[in-house]
């Protein structure tokens, strides 16, 4: 008890310089990548979702089209996006720290992430005593990661273009690893080659009648 409800902090403020265009808007299966990830989050048991946008906020917001209305989803602009990923994490934590005892950091460039994986991680975290939960597949840890309130202060202290990996390394006893049935859902898109691979996987799944 007391470990939920859990808020999602979706990081969508990157500049995407390596892709030559806003990565958030890259088409994956005919849908902007960020919208695919957001759809998975909205279909999951996350109680609240903060979508953090950056330099392309207006363009991204327009491309996302009609979004679900209501208090469950909030879009915010990270004025300090040039300082890197940590600034978006800080912006998200400020939004949820007083109302939610745990949060899940969700990358906006994991287009194969699904609601079932998010739910798997949440249920494992809620039933454990550890304060950090990470997905595990093919011998490596991935994203998204859940943090309990105990680590909000450390998340707020992050600087630069880093996530929470240093916190995991500093507190190994608090890390719960959860094996995911399909490690491919943890893939992120950083290069054109990554995008091509994701597109191929998605097409293959569609041919097999999967989603």
Buried (B, 14 or more C-beta within 10 A) or exposed (E): EEBBBBBBBBBBBBBBEEBEEBBBBBEBBEBBBBBBBBBBBBEBBBBBBBBBBBBBBEBBBEBBEEEEEEEBBBBBBBEEBEBBBBBBBBBBBEBBBEEBBBBBBBBBBBBBBBBBBBBBBBBBBBEBEBBBBBBBBEEEBBBBBBBBBEBBEBBBEBEEEEBBEEBBEEBEEBBBBBEBEEBBBBBBBBEEEBBEBBBEBBEEBEEEEEE
